[in-house]
Amino acid sequence: MMINEISEQPRVLIVDTDENLLNLVRVGLRLDGLGCSVKTVSSAKEALVVLKEMHMDIILADIGDDEIGGIRFLEACKKERPFCQFITLTHSHKLELLVESLELGAIDFFHKDSLNIDELCVSIEHAIMRADRWRKEVHKVLNKDSELVVHS
């Protein structure tokens, strides 16, 4: 895990098989002025490769899509990048899916059939602030640990 990577721009990874949704969210983020660097992929396999190669602050993914990998994909993301903020999208209305995704560390949940891009952008903005705060705290801890090693 590469915790010490700091990006000037918040990095958002969007994972969905729906190209129209990928474009809608990408354009919405640009118009909202959050200053995000956005990467889109259409499969969990691609997303996990991206996560191994580069730091992402936020993952927005369809966990109800079997092609994406559902809850197993969320678990794999949190294992690879535990401090990454995860926002779920789905067509599913199963309460169990919502509860399980939140228990596994998702910070928000949106239904695709009633997706409001403005609300999604607000959620992403909060996720950016949360990711930034966590990254700063982790750096403090890492710096304290390195000081302890030097002084020992």
LUMKOLRO-118267 format. One line per field, with one value per residue: chain; x, y, z of N, C-alpha, C, O in turn. Coordinates in Angstrom, 1 decimal, m for minus. Example, Ala and Ser with C-alpha at 12.3 -4.5 7.8 and 13.67 -1.06 7.14 Angstrom:
// LUMKOLRO-118267
chaine = A, A
n.xx = 13.2, 12.8
n.yy = m5.7, m2.2
n.zz = 7.8, 7.1
ca.xx = 12.3, 13.7
ca.yy = m4.5, m1.1
ca.zz = 7.8, 7.1
c.xx = 13.2, 12.9
c.yy = m3.3, 0.0
c.zz = 7.8, 7.9
o.xx = 14.2, 13.4
o.yy = m3.3, 1.1
o.zz = 8.5, 8.0
END
This chain:
// LUMKOLRO-118267
chaine = A, A, A, A, A, A, A, A, A, A, A, A, A, A, A, A, A, A, A, A, A, A, A, A, A, A, A, A, A, A, A, A, A, A, A, A, A, A, A, A, A, A, A, A, A, A, A, A, A, A, A, A, A, A, A, A, A, A, A, A, A, A, A, A, A, A, A, A, A, A, A, A, A, A, A, A, A, A, A, A, A, A, A, A, A, A, A, A, A, A, A, A, A, A, A, A, A, A, A, A, A, A, A, A, A, A, A, A, A, A, A, A, A, A, A, A, A, A, A, A, A, A, A, A, A, A, A, A, A, A, A, A, A, A, A, A, A, A, A, A, A, A, A, A, A, A, A, A, A, A, A, A
n.xx = 0.8, 0.6, 0.8, 2.0, 1.7, 0.9, m1.5, m2.0, m4.5, m7.7, m8.2, m10.4, m11.9, m14.0, m16.2, m17.9, m20.2, m21.8, m21.5, m22.7, m23.3, m20.8, m19.8, m21.6, m21.2, m18.5, m18.6, m20.3, m18.7, m16.7, m18.1, m19.0, m16.8, m15.0, m12.4, m11.3, m9.3, m10.2, m10.7, m11.9, m13.2, m14.4, m14.6, m14.1, m11.7, m10.0, m10.2, m8.9, m6.3, m5.7, m5.8, m3.7, m1.6, m1.8, m2.5, m5.8, m8.3, m11.0, m13.5, m16.0, m18.5, m20.5, m21.9, m23.9, m23.7, m23.0, m20.9, m19.1, m18.5, m19.6, m20.2, m17.8, m15.9, m15.9, m14.8, m12.3, m11.2, m11.1, m9.3, m7.0, m6.7, m7.2, m7.8, m9.1, m12.0, m15.2, m17.9, m21.1, m23.0, m26.0, m28.5, m30.1, m32.5, m32.2, m32.2, m30.3, m28.0, m27.3, m26.9, m24.8, m22.8, m22.2, m21.4, m19.0, m17.5, m18.2, m19.1, m21.3, m24.3, m26.0, m28.9, m29.1, m31.4, m32.6, m30.7, m29.2, m27.2, m26.1, m26.4, m24.7, m22.3, m22.0, m21.7, m19.3, m17.6, m17.6, m16.4, m13.9, m12.9, m12.9, m11.1, m8.8, m8.4, m7.9, m5.6, m3.7, m3.7, m2.6, m0.1, 1.0, 1.2, 2.9, 5.2, 5.7, 6.3, 8.7, 10.3, 10.6, 12.0, 14.5, 15.3, 15.7
n.yy = m1.2, 2.2, 4.7, 7.1, 8.6, 11.6, 13.5, 16.4, 17.0, 15.7, 12.2, 10.3, 7.2, 5.7, 3.0, 1.2, m0.5, 0.8, 3.0, 5.5, 6.4, 6.6, 8.8, 10.8, 11.2, 11.9, 14.3, 15.7, 16.0, 17.6, 19.9, 20.7, 21.7, 20.5, 19.9, 17.4, 14.6, 12.3, 8.9, 6.4, 3.1, m0.1, m2.5, m4.7, m6.0, m4.3, m2.1, m2.9, m3.3, m0.6, 0.4, m0.9, 0.2, 3.0, 5.7, 6.3, 8.5, 8.3, 5.8, 5.1, 3.0, 0.4, m1.8, m3.7, m4.9, m7.9, m8.3, m6.4, m7.3, m6.9, m7.0, m8.4, m7.0, m4.5, m5.3, m6.2, m3.8, m2.3, m3.8, m3.5, m0.7, 0.7, 3.3, 4.6, 6.2, 4.9, 4.9, 3.7, 2.6, 1.4, m0.6, m2.1, m2.7, m3.9, m4.1, m5.5, m5.4, m2.7, m2.4, m4.3, m3.2, m0.7, m1.7, m2.8, m0.6, 1.3, 4.7, 6.0, 5.7, 5.2, 5.0, 4.0, 4.5, 6.7, 8.7, 11.6, 14.0, 16.3, 15.7, 13.5, 14.7, 16.4, 14.4, 13.3, 15.5, 15.6, 13.2, 13.7, 15.6, 14.0, 11.9, 13.5, 14.4, 11.9, 11.1, 13.0, 12.5, 9.9, 10.4, 11.9, 10.0, 8.2, 9.8, 10.3, 7.7, 7.2, 9.1, 8.0, 5.7, 6.8, 8.1, 6.0
n.zz = 0.0, m0.9, 0.9, 1.2, m1.1, m2.5, m4.2, m6.1, m7.2, m6.3, m6.8, m8.7, m9.3, m11.5, m11.8, m14.0, m16.2, m17.9, m20.3, m20.8, m18.2, m17.1, m18.6, m18.0, m15.2, m15.2, m16.7, m15.1, m12.7, m13.7, m14.4, m11.9, m10.7, m8.9, m9.4, m9.9, m10.8, m13.1, m13.7, m15.7, m15.9, m17.1, m15.8, m13.0, m12.9, m14.4, m12.8, m10.4, m11.3, m11.9, m9.2, m8.1, m9.4, m9.1, m6.8, m5.6, m4.5, m4.3, m5.0, m7.2, m7.8, m9.4, m7.5, m7.8, m10.1, m11.7, m13.5, m12.6, m10.1, m7.7, m4.2, m3.5, m5.0, m3.7, m1.3, m2.1, m3.1, m0.7, 0.7, m0.9, m0.9, 1.8, 2.8, 0.9, m0.3, m0.7, m2.9, m3.6, m6.4, m7.8, m9.4, m7.9, m5.4, m3.0, 0.4, 1.9, 0.4, 0.5, 3.3, 3.7, 2.0, 3.3, 5.8, 5.0, 4.5, 2.6, 1.9, 1.0, m0.9, m3.9, m5.9, m9.3, m10.9, m9.9, m9.9, m8.9, m10.1, m8.9, m6.2, m6.0, m6.6, m4.4, m2.4, m3.3, m3.0, m0.1, 0.3, m0.7, 1.1, 3.4, 2.6, 2.3, 4.9, 6.2, 4.9, 5.7, 8.5, 8.5, 7.5, 9.6, 11.6, 10.3, 10.1, 12.8, 13.6, 12.1, 13.3, 15.9, 15.3, 14.4, 16.7, 18.5
ca.xx = 0.0, 1.4, 0.1, 2.7, 1.5, 0.0, m1.8, m2.5, m5.9, m8.3, m8.4, m11.7, m12.0, m15.4, m16.2, m19.3, m20.3, m22.6, m20.7, m23.4, m23.2, m19.4, m19.7, m22.5, m20.5, m17.3, m19.0, m20.9, m17.6, m16.0, m18.9, m19.2, m15.6, m14.2, m11.0, m10.9, m8.7, m11.2, m10.3, m13.1, m13.0, m15.7, m14.6, m13.4, m10.3, m9.3, m10.1, m7.9, m5.0, m5.5, m5.5, m2.3, m0.6, m1.8, m3.4, m7.1, m8.9, m12.4, m14.0, m17.5, m18.7, m21.7, m21.7, m25.0, m23.4, m22.2, m19.7, m18.2, m18.0, m20.5, m19.6, m16.4, m15.1, m15.7, m13.9, m10.9, m10.8, m10.8, m8.0, m5.9, m6.6, m8.1, m8.2, m9.9, m13.4, m16.0, m19.3, m21.7, m24.1, m26.6, m30.0, m30.7, m33.2, m32.1, m31.7, m29.2, m26.8, m27.0, m26.3, m23.5, m21.8, m21.9, m20.6, m17.7, m16.7, m18.8, m19.5, m22.5, m25.0, m26.9, m29.6, m29.0, m32.6, m33.0, m29.4, m29.1, m25.7, m25.7, m26.2, m23.5, m21.1, m21.9, m21.1, m17.9, m16.9, m17.4, m15.4, m12.6, m12.5, m12.6, m9.8, m7.7, m8.1, m7.3, m4.2, m2.9, m3.5, m1.7, 1.3, 1.4, 1.5, 4.2, 6.3, 6.1, 7.0, 10.0, 11.1, 10.9, 13.1, 15.7, 15.7, 15.9
ca.yy = 0.0, 3.4, 5.7, 8.4, 9.3, 12.7, 14.1, 17.8, 16.9, 14.4, 11.2, 9.5, 6.1, 5.3, 1.7, 0.8, m1.1, 1.7, 4.1, 6.8, 6.8, 7.0, 10.1, 11.7, 11.5, 12.6, 15.7, 16.4, 16.4, 18.7, 21.1, 21.0, 22.4, 19.9, 19.8, 16.0, 13.8, 11.2, 7.7, 5.5, 1.7, m0.8, m3.8, m4.8, m6.4, m3.1, m1.2, m3.4, m3.0, 0.8, 0.6, m1.4, 1.1, 4.4, 6.1, 6.9, 9.0, 7.9, 4.9, 5.2, 1.7, m0.3, m3.1, m4.6, m5.5, m9.1, m8.1, m5.6, m8.1, m6.7, m6.8, m8.9, m6.0, m3.6, m5.9, m6.2, m2.4, m1.8, m4.5, m2.8, 0.8, 0.8, 4.6, 5.1, 6.4, 4.1, 5.3, 2.6, 2.8, 0.2, m0.6, m3.0, m2.1, m4.8, m3.5, m6.3, m4.9, m1.4, m2.6, m4.9, m2.3, 0.2, m2.4, m3.0, 0.6, 2.3, 5.9, 6.5, 4.7, 5.9, 4.2, 4.6, 4.9, 8.1, 9.4, 13.1, 14.2, 17.3, 15.1, 12.7, 15.6, 16.7, 13.2, 13.2, 16.5, 15.2, 12.1, 14.3, 16.1, 12.8, 11.3, 14.4, 14.3, 10.6, 11.0, 13.8, 11.7, 8.8, 11.0, 12.3, 8.7, 7.7, 10.7, 10.0, 6.4, 7.4, 9.8, 7.0, 4.8, 7.6, 8.4, 4.8
ca.zz = 0.0, m1.0, 1.6, 1.1, m2.4, m2.4, m5.4, m6.1, m7.5, m5.8, m7.9, m8.6, m10.2, m11.7, m12.4, m14.4, m17.5, m18.6, m20.8, m20.6, m16.9, m17.0, m19.2, m17.2, m13.9, m15.6, m17.1, m13.9, m11.9, m14.3, m14.3, m10.5, m10.4, m7.8, m9.7, m9.7, m11.9, m13.2, m14.5, m15.8, m16.3, m17.2, m15.1, m11.7, m13.2, m14.8, m11.6, m9.5, m11.9, m11.6, m7.8, m7.8, m10.0, m8.7, m5.7, m5.9, m3.3, m4.2, m6.0, m7.4, m8.5, m9.4, m6.8, m8.1, m11.4, m11.6, m14.3, m11.8, m9.0, m6.5, m2.8, m3.5, m5.6, m2.7, m0.3, m2.7, m3.1, 0.7, 1.0, m1.6, m0.5, 2.9, 3.1, m0.3, 0.0, m1.7, m3.0, m4.4, m7.3, m8.2, m9.8, m6.9, m4.2, m1.9, 1.6, 2.4, m0.4, 1.1, 4.6, 3.6, 1.5, 4.4, 6.8, 4.5, 4.4, 1.7, 2.7, 0.5, m1.7, m4.8, m6.9, m10.6, m11.5, m9.4, m9.6, m9.0, m10.3, m8.0, m4.9, m6.1, m6.5, m3.0, m1.8, m3.7, m2.3, 1.2, 0.3, m0.9, 2.4, 4.3, 2.2, 2.6, 6.4, 6.6, 4.4, 6.6, 9.8, 8.2, 7.3, 10.9, 12.2, 9.7, 10.5, 14.2, 13.7, 11.6, 14.3, 16.9, 14.8, 14.4, 18.1, 19.2
c.xx = 0.9, 0.7, 0.7, 2.5, 0.5, m0.2, m2.3, m4.0, m6.4, m8.5, m9.6, m11.6, m13.5, m15.4, m17.7, m19.3, m21.1, m21.8, m21.3, m23.3, m21.8, m19.2, m20.5, m21.7, m19.2, m17.6, m19.5, m19.8, m16.9, m16.8, m19.1, m17.9, m14.9, m12.8, m10.4, m10.2, m9.6, m10.7, m11.6, m12.6, m14.3, m15.7, m13.8, m12.0, m9.5, m9.1, m9.0, m6.5, m4.7, m5.1, m4.1, m1.2, m0.6, m2.8, m4.7, m7.7, m10.3, m12.7, m15.5, m17.8, m20.0, m21.5, m22.8, m24.8, m22.5, m20.9, m18.6, m17.7, m18.8, m19.7, m18.1, m15.5, m14.9, m14.7, m12.4, m10.4, m10.3, m9.5, m6.8, m5.6, m7.5, m8.6, m9.0, m11.4, m14.2, m17.4, m20.0, m22.8, m24.7, m28.0, m30.8, m31.4, m33.2, m31.5, m30.4, m27.9, m26.4, m26.3, m24.9, m22.4, m21.3, m21.0, m19.2, m16.9, m17.2, m19.3, m20.8, m23.1, m26.0, m27.6, m29.5, m30.3, m33.1, m31.7, m29.5, m27.6, m25.3, m25.5, m25.0, m22.3, m20.9, m21.3, m19.6, m17.1, m16.6, m16.4, m14.0, m12.0, m12.1, m11.3, m8.6, m7.3, m7.5, m5.8, m3.3, m2.7, m2.5, m0.3, 1.8, 1.9, 2.8, 5.4, 6.7, 6.8, 8.4, 10.9, 11.5, 12.0, 14.4, 16.2, 16.0, 17.4
c.yy = 1.2, 4.5, 7.1, 9.1, 10.4, 13.3, 15.5, 17.7, 15.6, 13.5, 10.4, 8.4, 5.7, 4.0, 1.3, 0.3, m0.1, 3.0, 5.5, 7.3, 7.3, 8.5, 11.1, 12.1, 12.3, 14.1, 16.4, 16.8, 17.6, 20.0, 21.6, 21.8, 21.8, 19.8, 18.4, 15.5, 12.6, 10.1, 6.8, 4.1, 1.0, m2.2, m3.8, m5.2, m5.2, m2.2, m1.7, m3.2, m1.5, 1.0, 0.1, m0.5, 2.5, 4.6, 6.7, 7.3, 8.4, 6.9, 5.0, 4.0, 1.1, m1.7, m4.1, m5.3, m6.7, m9.0, m7.3, m6.4, m7.9, m6.5, m7.3, m7.8, m4.9, m4.1, m5.9, m4.8, m1.9, m2.6, m3.8, m1.4, 1.1, 2.3, 5.3, 5.1, 5.7, 4.5, 4.2, 3.2, 1.5, 0.4, m1.4, m2.2, m3.0, m4.1, m4.2, m5.8, m3.6, m1.6, m3.2, m4.0, m1.2, m0.4, m2.6, m1.8, 1.6, 3.5, 6.5, 5.5, 5.4, 4.8, 4.8, 5.1, 6.3, 8.9, 10.9, 13.5, 15.3, 16.6, 14.2, 13.6, 16.1, 15.6, 13.0, 14.3, 16.2, 14.1, 12.6, 14.9, 15.0, 12.2, 12.2, 14.4, 13.0, 10.6, 11.9, 13.1, 10.6, 9.3, 11.4, 11.1, 8.2, 8.5, 10.5, 8.7, 6.5, 8.1, 8.9, 6.1, 5.6, 7.8, 7.2, 4.3
c.zz = 0.0, m0.4, 1.4, m0.2, m2.1, m3.8, m5.2, m6.2, m6.8, m7.0, m7.7, m9.7, m10.3, m12.4, m12.7, m15.8, m18.4, m19.0, m20.7, m19.2, m16.6, m17.5, m18.4, m15.9, m14.2, m15.9, m15.9, m12.9, m12.4, m14.2, m12.9, m10.0, m9.2, m8.1, m9.6, m11.0, m11.9, m14.1, m14.5, m16.4, m16.3, m16.5, m13.8, m11.9, m13.6, m13.6, m10.6, m10.0, m11.6, m10.2, m7.4, m8.3, m9.5, m7.5, m6.2, m4.5, m3.1, m5.3, m6.0, m8.3, m8.4, m8.7, m7.1, m9.4, m11.3, m12.4, m13.5, m10.7, m7.7, m5.2, m2.8, m4.1, m4.5, m1.6, m0.9, m2.8, m1.7, 1.2, 0.4, m1.2, 0.6, 3.2, 2.0, 0.1, m1.1, m1.7, m4.0, m5.2, m7.6, m8.7, m8.7, m5.8, m3.0, m0.7, 2.1, 1.7, 0.2, 2.4, 4.5, 3.0, 2.5, 5.5, 6.3, 4.2, 3.3, 2.5, 2.2, m0.5, m2.6, m5.7, m8.3, m11.2, m11.0, m9.1, m9.9, m9.0, m9.3, m6.6, m4.9, m6.0, m5.1, m2.2, m2.1, m3.1, m0.8, 1.3, 0.1, 0.4, 3.4, 3.9, 2.5, 4.1, 6.8, 6.1, 5.3, 7.9, 9.6, 8.1, 8.7, 11.6, 11.6, 10.1, 11.9, 14.4, 13.2, 12.6, 15.5, 16.5, 14.8, 15.8, 19.0, 19.3
o.xx = 1.8, 0.0, 0.0, 3.1, m0.6, 0.7, m3.0, m4.7, m5.8, m8.9, m9.8, m11.4, m14.1, m14.8, m18.5, m18.4, m21.1, m21.5, m20.7, m23.1, m21.6, m18.6, m20.0, m21.7, m18.9, m16.9, m19.2, m19.9, m16.4, m16.2, m19.3, m18.0, m14.2, m12.0, m9.2, m10.5, m9.6, m10.2, m12.2, m11.8, m15.3, m16.6, m12.9, m11.1, m8.4, m8.1, m8.3, m5.6, m3.6, m4.2, m3.5, m0.2, 0.4, m3.7, m4.7, m7.6, m10.8, m12.2, m16.1, m17.3, m20.7, m20.9, m22.7, m25.5, m21.4, m19.9, m17.4, m16.5, m18.5, m18.6, m17.3, m14.3, m13.7, m13.8, m11.5, m9.2, m9.3, m8.7, m5.8, m4.4, m8.6, m9.7, m9.4, m11.9, m14.0, m18.1, m19.4, m23.5, m24.0, m28.7, m32.0, m30.9, m34.0, m30.3, m29.5, m26.8, m25.2, m25.2, m24.0, m21.3, m20.1, m20.1, m18.2, m15.7, m16.5, m19.8, m21.4, m22.4, m26.9, m26.9, m29.7, m30.2, m34.0, m31.7, m29.9, m27.0, m24.1, m24.5, m24.3, m21.3, m19.8, m20.4, m18.8, m15.9, m15.6, m15.6, m13.1, m10.9, m11.1, m10.4, m7.6, m6.2, m6.5, m5.0, m2.2, m1.5, m1.7, 0.7, 3.0, 3.0, 3.7, 6.4, 7.9, 7.7, 9.3, 12.1, 12.6, 12.9, 15.5, 17.4, 16.5, 17.7
o.yy = 1.3, 5.3, 8.1, 10.2, 10.2, 13.6, 15.8, 18.4, 14.6, 13.9, 9.8, 8.7, 5.4, 3.8, 1.2, 0.8, m0.3, 3.9, 6.5, 8.5, 8.3, 9.3, 12.2, 13.3, 13.2, 15.0, 17.6, 17.9, 18.5, 21.1, 22.8, 22.4, 22.6, 19.5, 18.2, 15.9, 11.8, 10.4, 6.6, 4.1, 1.4, m2.9, m2.9, m4.7, m5.0, m1.6, m0.8, m3.0, m1.2, 1.8, 0.6, m0.3, 3.2, 3.9, 7.5, 6.6, 8.1, 7.0, 4.9, 3.9, 1.3, m2.6, m5.2, m6.2, m6.6, m9.6, m7.6, m6.3, m8.6, m5.8, m6.7, m7.7, m4.4, m3.3, m5.5, m4.6, m1.3, m2.0, m3.7, m1.0, 1.6, 2.4, 6.4, 4.2, 5.9, 4.5, 4.0, 4.1, 0.4, 1.4, m1.3, m1.1, m2.9, m3.6, m3.5, m5.7, m3.4, m1.0, m2.8, m4.0, m0.9, 0.2, m2.7, m1.8, 2.7, 3.3, 7.3, 4.6, 6.2, 3.9, 6.0, 6.1, 6.9, 9.8, 11.3, 13.3, 15.2, 17.0, 14.1, 13.2, 16.2, 15.8, 12.7, 14.0, 16.4, 14.0, 12.1, 14.7, 15.2, 11.9, 11.6, 14.3, 13.0, 10.1, 11.4, 13.2, 10.3, 8.7, 11.2, 11.1, 7.8, 8.0, 10.5, 8.6, 5.8, 7.9, 9.0, 5.8, 5.0, 7.8, 7.3, 3.3
o.zz = 0.8, m1.1, 1.4, m0.4, m1.6, m4.5, m4.2, m5.5, m6.8, m8.1, m6.6, m10.9, m9.2, m13.5, m11.8, m16.6, m19.7, m18.2, m20.4, m19.0, m15.9, m16.8, m18.2, m15.6, m13.5, m15.4, m15.7, m12.3, m11.7, m13.8, m12.6, m9.0, m8.5, m7.2, m9.3, m12.1, m11.0, m15.2, m13.5, m17.3, m15.6, m16.7, m13.6, m11.2, m13.1, m13.4, m10.1, m9.2, m11.2, m9.9, m6.5, m7.7, m9.6, m7.3, m7.2, m3.5, m2.0, m6.5, m5.0, m9.4, m7.3, m9.3, m6.6, m9.8, m10.8, m12.0, m13.6, m10.3, m6.7, m5.2, m2.1, m3.6, m4.4, m1.2, m0.1, m2.5, m1.6, 2.0, 1.0, m1.0, 0.3, 3.8, 2.1, 0.7, m2.3, m0.6, m5.1, m4.9, m7.6, m8.4, m8.7, m5.4, m2.1, m0.8, 2.7, 2.3, 0.3, 2.6, 5.2, 3.5, 2.6, 6.0, 7.1, 3.7, 3.2, 3.6, 2.9, m1.0, m2.1, m6.2, m8.4, m12.0, m11.6, m8.2, m11.0, m8.0, m8.8, m5.9, m3.9, m5.3, m4.7, m1.3, m1.2, m2.7, m0.3, 2.2, 0.7, 0.7, 4.1, 4.8, 2.9, 4.5, 7.6, 6.8, 5.5, 8.5, 10.5, 8.6, 8.9, 12.3, 12.4, 10.3, 12.3, 15.1, 13.7, 12.7, 16.0, 17.3, 15.2, 16.0, 20.1, 19.9
END
